[in-house]
Amino acid sequence: MQTTAAIADGFGRFRIEPIEVALPKSDEVLVKLKAAGICHTDHASMSWKRPLVMGHEGAGIVCETGAGVTHVKAGDRVVLNWCIPCGRCFQCDRGDTVLCESSKPAHIMKPSQGHAHAQGTLLRGHPVDRSFNLGTLAGLTLVRKEAVTLIPPNVSFAVAAISGCGVMTGFGSVMNIARIQAGETVVVMGCGGVGLNIIQSATIAGARKIIAIDNNPSALVRARQFGASDTIAPDQGDGEFSGLADRVRDLTEGRGADYAFEATSCARLAFVPLLLIRDGGTALQVSGINENVNVPMPWFMWNKHYITPLYGGCQPARDFPKMFEHYSKGELKLNELITRTYSLEQLGEAIDDMMAGRNAKGVIIFE
């Protein structure tokens, strides 16, 4: 079947062009995309050194399933996830399916059982990878059955799409990894899509103080709307971050926060949360920074913990229903996250708006 897709060239650019998508084999599902979220990883994927169908947040309608698929059928509304476990490896047996040893996101340059069959997606007659084994910036996607989860009738495709990664990363990092308790204190560095979901998830968890940090004034306004109790615009001359740490301590009885999350995608800020937590506190780097970064070892004193959670420890069958229940109760503001929608042909504009900080979340809508 032919459809249109955003194809990254591997050197920082993309084109909109046709691809061929095969019918599903036994454990696969063919999905017609209705909406796809845009995040910073999509921008990064344009430079992953080979052609790639872009996009990893998406929702749509099941077109067809393979004979081995029983949990969804043609016509079902589904959200896609990139936690596509094999179910057999050491990590899957332990329940850490997000760490599956066989199935890796498509940007990792090695063979992967997370892919649909090798001839499943063709670009100009040749197989082409899909970002994170999904490639949601296309009219159709062929995925493994583990990549699809039913969505409730009250959840729009746009809301479901952004839930697939950005919302799940923030929500899961709070609920599954940090496990914030009522009365604890939280700092969030970076108030874009992931940061706002950390803020509102910490609110659901009962945090008594949530301090949002961003150098974009409009981002701090959004942070208040999503539950931040305090906001800080950092001093650009504070190169050692000592002034920022002092301001956080002033807001947390002089000791620092229980938890501090980095959600900026800025490499030089990767370890700064260590300066913002109390002794014995926990710093979490959730934006997926891949660059080499140096850090002074004294920042880890005393008994401070540093974690880089993957996808919020997501287990789709467990976590998507929980998220959508909070949304149904009005506790997760997901409609409010979507600043603007675009067509696939407007993808360049959507990426520009994201990189300039104009959007909390941009969404591609497929007609």
N, C-alpha and C positions, 0 to 999 in steps of 0.2 A: 504494500500500500504506500502511496506517495503522500508526503506532507511537507510542510515548510519548517525550517529550524534555524536557530542562531548557531553558527559554526565558528568557534574560536580558531584562529590560525596558528596559535602557539607562540606568537610574537607580539602580542598586545593589541591585536585587532580582531574583528569578527565580521562575518557576512551573513545575510539572510539568504538561504538557498535550499533547494529541494533535497530530501533524503528519501530512501526507501525503507519501510519498516515491515518486517516479516510477521506472519501470523504466529501466535504463541505455540510453543511446544508444551510438553506435559506439565511442567511446574512453572509456567509463565503466564503473565497477564498482559493483555494489550489494553492500554488506557488512552482515551481521547482527553487531552488536557483542556481544562476550562479556565484555569488560572495558575500563575506561577509567580512566586515571590522573588524579589531581587535582593541580594546581599553582597557584602564585600568579597566573599569568596568567588562569586561569579565574575567580578572584575579581575581577581587574581587568576582565574582559570584561563583567561585569554593569553597568558604567558606560560602555559604549562608544556611548551616545546613540541606540541603536535596537534593536529586537528582534533576537535572535540565538540560534541553536541553540548551546549552550555545549559546550566540550570540544575538546581537540586532541591528546590522547594516547589511542590506542585500538588494539584488536586484535579480530579476529573471524573469521567464516567467509564466504567468497564465496557469495552467493546466485545471482547472475546477472552475466554480462558482456556488453558490447557486441561487435559483430562484429569490431571492430578491436583487440580485446584478445587477446593470445596468450600472455602470460607467466604468467597465472593462469586458473583455471577454477572452475566451481561446485564447492563442497565444500572448496576449498583454505583452509588456515589462513594468515592474513595479519596483518601489522602495518601501521599507517597512519603516514605521514609528511606533514608540511606543506611539504616542499621539492618543489614540483610544477612542474618546469621546462617551458618551451615547446619547448626543443631547437633554437630557431632564432635567438634574439637574440644580441647582442654577447657578453653574459656567458656564455650557454650554449655558444657557439662556443669560448670560452676555457677551458671546463671548470669555470667558477665557477657551476654550476647553482643554488646556493643564493642567488645574487644575480640570478636571472632577472629581466629587465626587463619581462616581460609578465605573469608570474604572481606576485602578491603575496598575503600573508596577508589573510584576509577583514576583519581589523580596520582595514586601511588603506582609507579611504573613497574608492575609485575603482573603475571597472570592472576586472574581473580575469579573465584566461584560466585562472586556477587553479580557478575554479568549475566544477562540473557545470552542465548547461544551466539556464537561468533559471527554468524551471518545475519543476525537479527536486525542490525541497522547498517545501511550502506550509504556511503557518500560517493557519488560519481562511480558507482559500481564496486567500491572497495569498503570493507568493514571499517567502522569508525567508533571510537569509544564514546560513551555517554558520561558526562560529569557525575561523579559519585554513583555510577551505575544507574542513573535516572535520566539525565538530559531533559529537564522539564521545559526548556525554552524551545519547544517543538509542538506541533499539533498532535502528534502521537508519540507514545513511548511504550517500549516493550521491556518489562521488568520481571524479576523473579517474584513468586507469589508472596514471599516474606516482606516485600516492599509495599504492600497495599493494606490499608486498614479502613473499614467502613466509617463513614461520618454520619452523624445524626441529621435528620431533616432540617433542623433549625440552624445548621451551620452552613454558611455560604461557601462557595468554592474559593472565593478570595480569602476568607478567614481560615479555611482549612489549609490553603496553600502556605500561608505564612506560618501556620502551626507546625509545618513539616520539619523546619530546622530552627529558625530564629527563636520562635516562641518556646519550642521544646528545649533548646539549649539553655535558655534562661530559666524556665520553669524547672527543668530537671536538675540543673546545677544547684538550685535552692533546695528543692524537695528531696532529691535522691542522693546528692553528694554532700552538700553542707548540712542538710537536715536542720535548718534553722528552727529554733524553739521560740515560743512566746516570750517576749521580754528582752530578747537579745538585740544587739546593735549591728548595723550593716553599713558598709560603704560601697558605693558603686561608681567606678571610674569609667566614664563613657556612657552617654545616655541616648544611643541610637537604638535600633531594633532590639538587640539582645539585652542591652542595659535596661531598657524600659521594662522588659519582661522579668529581669531579675528584681527590679524594684517592686512591680506589682505582685510577684510571687512571694517576695519577702513580706509584703503587706498581708497576704493571705496566711502566711505562716505565723503572723503575730509579732513580727519585729517591732520593738517600741520606738526605735529611731533608725531612719534610713537616710543616709547622707549621700546626695548625688553630686558628682564632680564632672564638670565639662567646661570647655572654653567657648562653647557656642551658647549664647544667651537663650535662643529659642529652644535648644535642647533642655536647658534647665527649667524653662517654663513647662515643657512637656513632662519633665521628671516630677514636678509638683503635681501635675494632673494625674499621674499614674501612681502616686502614693509617697513620694519622697517627703520627709519631714523637714529636711534642711538641704540647702544647695550651696555649693562652693564653685566659684569661677577662679581657677588657679592663677597665681601671679606668674606671668611669663618669665620674669627675671629670677624665679626661684629654682635655679638649676639643680640644686641638691635636694629639692623637695622637702627641706626641713620646715619651711613655712607652712606648707600644706599639711605636714604631719602635726604641727602645732595646732593648726585650726581644727583638725579632726579630734585631737586629744581634748581641746577645749569643749567640744560637743559630746565627749564621752567620758565624763568624770575624770579626765586627766590621764586615762590609761590607753586609749585606742579602742577600736571597734572589735567586736567578737569575730566578724567576718569582713573581708574586703575583696571585692571582685574587680578584675580588670576586664573591660569590654571595649577597648579602644582600637584594637588591631595595630597599635603603635609599638614597635619593638622596644623603644627606649623606656616605655612605661611598664614593661612586662612584670618586673619585680617590685615596682613601687608599692603595691598593696602590702608588702611586708612592713613598710614604714608606717602603715596606717592601722595596724592591728595591735592589740594588747599582747603581752607575753602569754604564750600558750594559745594565741588566736590562730585563725586559718585564713590564708590568702589563696584566692582561686583565679587562675588566668584562663578565661573562657573564650577568648577571641581567636584562638588558633594561630598564634604567632609562630612562624617557622624560622625566622632569622637567628643568627648567632647573637647572643646577648651576654655581656659580662655583668656580674653582680658582686658587690662586696659581701663576703661571708658573714660579717657581723650583723647584716640585716636579718639573718635567720635567728639571732639570739632574742629571747630565750624561749626555747621549746615552741617556736613558731612552726606552723605547718604550711606547706606550699603544694598546691594541687593543680594539675592541668586537666580538668575533667573533659572527657570526650562525649559530645552530644548529650550532656546532662545525664549520662548513665541510662539512656533511653531504652526501655523495653516497650515497643509500640502497643502490644495488646494490653498492657497494664497502664501506660501513661497517657495515651491519647484519650481514652474514656474519662480519665481523671481531669485532664485539661478541659475537655468539652463540657464536663459537669460544672466546673468552676465558671466557664463562659456562660453556660445556661443560667447560672445563679446571679450573673452580673458581676462576679468577682474578678474575672479576667477580661480586661477591656481590649478586645481584639479588633472590633470594627474601628475603634478610635486609633488603632495603630496605623491604619492604612491612610497615608497622607494623600496619595494620588494613584490613579490607575492609568495604564498605557496599553497601546496595541504592541504587537511584536515588532512592527516596523518602527516604533518609537523607543526601542530598547536602548539606543545610544543616549537619548535624552534621559531615560530613566536612570541609567548608570551615572550620567553627569550629575543629576539631581542628588543621587545617593552620595557620591563622592564629595559634593559641596555641602552636605549636611542639611539639605532643604527638606528631606523627607524623614519621618520616622520609619516608614516602610512604603516602598513602591511595589505595585503588583501589575503584572502583565495579564490582560484579559483576552482570551481567545474567543472569537466570534464563532 
